[in-house]
C-alpha cells in the first residue's frame, strides 16, 4: 500500500551536546534497543570503480577481527576520487548529507557511510529517515529525523537509539458528538482530519490535507454529519468521514467557522471572512445556504467631519483601520496610520491627530495627502494601557486625553493635558473621565463626565488645574449614582449652551459590574444647559428611553440653529424646534444600531456610523431638513475571521465574533444584531492567521457567563450575557497581555476554566481571580471528553489529556499518517554551521506543520511560526555573526531578529517559493537560494538566486541557460555545487560556472514521488561532494 508521507528537515542545530537527557518528559521516551545492521561490503581500495552492496552480519553477531580492522583502516585513509565515482548506497537517494566524517543517504532506508554502508536499526514503526546530524565535538552523539515526525537520538554512535517526545504535530481543531461518547475528531495542521471511535486509542485518517490549515470543525450531536472548513470551501461528510462533498464555496472569501446547532442538526451556520465579514445559514443540514445580509462586522466608534471642508471626514473602525473621505462619505480610503484602531480622531488645520486604542499614545500627522508623516505627540508611559478618549481645544494647541491604568479595575485611569506639546498630569479628578469638551472661545473652560453612573460631571475654569462638580443636587441632572454620560457637546456659536448625552447605569465594584436600575427615560436621554453647566434640563419628549437605547451622538445644523440630529443605540432622530420635540428618521436604515451622527460643514450631508453595519450617508434637504438615505453602506473593512455559534440556554439567539469587529449578539436568529464590546479592548497582532480571533465560550451551566480570549490581551469575562466585560487576568495579573489561543470551561462548574496560551496552560477555580500554571505547553485547542478529562491539542505534542487539575498529562497515541509532503533544508545547516553557538539549540522545520525550536537538548519544543501566516518554512539559515534568522517559505523570504519568535515576511519575494538557502562561509553577507514561482512550485524546477546583502534582496544567477536547479551545496571556500534536473552538476566559483560531470554516469538526481529532494551535499571533513542519483546510487568526488 502506498504511503503518502511528510518529510521533515532538521534545518539548524548547535554543534554541542544535543542528546536526550536520562529523565523522560511525561511518558515520552522509549528505548528502541539495538541498532546497526551493516549492509554493503565496499572494497575501497579502488574507489574509482562501482561497488556492490552485499549484506553483512548484524554487529551483535561474531564478526571476524580482520573485517572490523580492515573497515577501521579504510575509514582512516578514505580519499575521495578526483572525478565522480560510484559509492554504492541506496539505488535512489533523494536525500544525502554529511555529518562530521560520516556520509548518509536516504531512499527507502537510511544508510550511513563511514568506510562501508550500514543501515542503523532505528526501531519499529518510526518511519523513513530524511535527515541526520552528528555532534562535531562528539561524533558519537547523533540525531535522526523521520517522515513520521520521530526525532531519534543516540549517544553511542548509533548502537542504541531513543525516541524523543517531539511529534511536530500541531492539533488545532477538536470536536466531539454528544453520542457516541467514545468518538473524537481531531485535525492536525498539514496532515488532515482524524477520527477515533475507541476512546482515543487508535486513529483513522479521514481526509488528508490539501493545504496546511483547516479553519473550523463541527460535528452534529448524533455524529450524523461532520463539517470541515478549508479555505473558501465548506466540506460535509454524512458517513463519519468516509466520503466528503463541498456544500458551500465562498471564493474568493474564506470560510473561517462552521457550527452545527447542538439542539437541531438541520441548522448549520458558517462564518465567512474577506473584503467584509458575513454569516451564511442553512436550515437543511447544509444542503442549501443563504447569506445573512444583516451584519458586515464593521463597527465605527469614532467619526469626525471637517468644519471648513464639506467633503472631508475621518472614520475609525474598531480594530479595522482609520479611513478618510474626500467626497462627503461616498468613498473611503484607509490611511497608513501608526495604528489600525483609534479611540478618537481630531483635526488640527490640515494635520490629523489620533488616539491609539492599543497603546497609551497620541499621534499627529503632517504633510500632504498620500505623503503624511506621523509623529508621537504624547506617550503616557508603561503604567497606562490605552486612551478611552481624547479631544482638542477648538482654538488652541491643547489636547486632553483620558487613559486607563494597567494596575487597577475598569474605572482606574487619569486625565492628561498636552499644551503645545508639553504634557501635564495626571490632572486632579476623582476618577477617569469618559468624555471631555473644551470651550470654543476660552480654552481654560473644560467640561468632563467621569466613568460610570456614579462618576459625575465636572467643570474647570483654569485649564484643568481645579475642578468643580456640576451634577449635584439642584443641577437638574439625576443625582449620583444614577446616570453615566457618553458625550459632551458645546454649541460652537453659544459656548454657554452645553449638551450631555446619557447614558448608562453601570457601576463598578472593583472588577465586578453592577447596575443602578435607573429609569431608561431619565438615563437614555439628552440634557442641555443654557448657563454654562450651572443648571440642566432634559430634552426628552418621550422619544428617548428603553426603546431608543443610550444616546450615542448629537449634531447641530450649521445653518439652522434650531435643527438638531441625535443618534441613539437603536435609532436616528431629528428636532426642528431646538430639541422640544423629536422625530425618528432612521427606520429605513438596514442596520439600526448606530454609533453617532455627524453633519458635513455645509449641512447638506448626514453621516451615520454603525456598530456592525458600516456607515450610511443621507442627503439633507436645505429647506425642510428631511433626509433621503442612501441605503448602501459606504464603508466596510476587510475581516480576517468570523466565528458564529448558537447561544446555549437562549433559544433563537446567536453569538458572533469577528476580527476586527469584536462581539455581536442576536436574539432573533440573525434578523438584527447588537455589538457587545463594552469594556473590551481592540488589539493588533503580527500574524492574523494565528492570532486574529476573538474566541468566545459560553459556560454550559450558566448562560449568563461568557469567557472571551483575546490574543496579546488576555482573558475577559462577562456575567451579564455580554452586556459588560471585565478582565479576568487574576489578582496577580497572570494573564495580562497573554496570547490566549484556546478556552475550556467545565460543564458543571462555570468558574472552573482552562486557557491555553503561548506560555502554557493555565487553570482557575474561581472564574479568573486566581490562575495556576498547569504545564508550559503551547495549546491550540481545548475540549472536555466523556471521561471527564480535558483534551489539549498542542503545537508540538499532538494530543494530550489531563485527567484532573493536579494530575500529570497523559500523552495520547499518535494520530498517524502525515498527509501533504515536501522537504526543503538549508544545506549549510544540514551539516551544522559553527555560527549557531548556543548550547543545545535545535531548530526543526516541518512541512507542512511549522517551525519548532528546542533549547533543552530536544526535551521540549516550542513552535516558532508567528508572523508566517499560512505560509510554510522550507529552509532556514542563521545570518552569520548575528542573532538573526532567515527563512525561505512558500510565500517568499521571512526574517526574524529574535530567534524565530517573530517573523516578518518580505513582500518583494511574496510570489516566490524557496527550497534551499545557505550563506557563503567566506562572505557573511552573501547567500544563495533556490526559488520558483508560486504558481507552479510543485512541478517546476527552481532557479538559483544570489544575495549580497544577507538575504534582503535577491538576483537570479546566470548558469548559462540552466534553469532546472534541484539543489545546491557550498564548500568551505565558497564554491557552489548545483544539482540540476537535466544538466547534471554545475560548479560555480565567483561569476564563473562550469559543467562538473566528469565520471558521473547517472546525472539525473533522485527525487521522491512528490518532488522533494536534497540530492547534493559537501563533507568538509572528508573533502568530498556527494550526489544522490536516480537509479545509479550515491556518487562522490573530491573537492
Secondary structure, DSSP 8 states (H G I E B T S, - for coil): -------EEEEEE-SS--S--SS-STT--EEEEE--EEE----TT-TTS-----EEEETTS---HHHHHHHHHHHHT----SS-EEEES-SB-SEEEEETTEEEEESSSEEEESSSEEE----TT---EEEEEE-SS-TT-EEEEETTS-EEEESSTTSEEEE-S-----EEEEE--SSSTT-EEEEETTTEEEEESSTTS--EEEEE-SSS---EEEE-TTSS-EEEEETTEEEEESSTTSS-EEEEE-TTSEEEEEEE-TT-TT-EEEEEEBSS-EEEEESSTTSS-EEETT---EEEEEEEE-SS-TT-EEEEETTTEEEEESSTTS--EE---S-S-EEEEEEETTEEEEEESSSSEEEEEESSTTS-EEEEEEE--TTEEEEEEEEE-TTSSEEEEEEEESSS-TT-EEEEEEETTEEEE----SS-EEEEEE-SS-TT-EEEEESSTTS-EEEESSTTSS-EE-SSTTSSS--SSS-EEEEEEE-TT-TT-EEEEEEE-EEEETTEEEE----HHHHSSEEEESSTTSS-EE--SSSSSTTT-SEEEEEE-SS-TT-EEEEETTEEEEESSTTSS-EE--TT-S---B---EE-TTS-EEEEEBEEB-EEEEEE-TTT--EEEE-S-S----BSEEEEEE-TTSTT-EEEEEETTEEEEESSTTSS-EE--TT------S-HHHH--EEEEE-TT-TT-EEEEETTTEEEEESSTTSS-EE--TTTTTTTT--EEEEEE-SS-TT-EEEEESS-EEEESSTTSS-EEEE---EEEEEE-TTS-EEEEESSS-EEEESSTTS-EEE--------S------HHHHT--TT--STT-EEEEETTTEEEEESSTTSS-EE--TT-TT--EEEEEE-TTSS-EEEEETTEEEEESSTTSS-EE-GGGTTEEEEEEEEETTEEEEEEEEEEEGGGTTTS-BEEEEESSTTSS-EE---SS---EEEEEE-TTS-EEEEESSS-EEEEETTEEEE--TT-S--SB---TTS--B-EEEETTTTEEEEEBBSS-EEEEE-
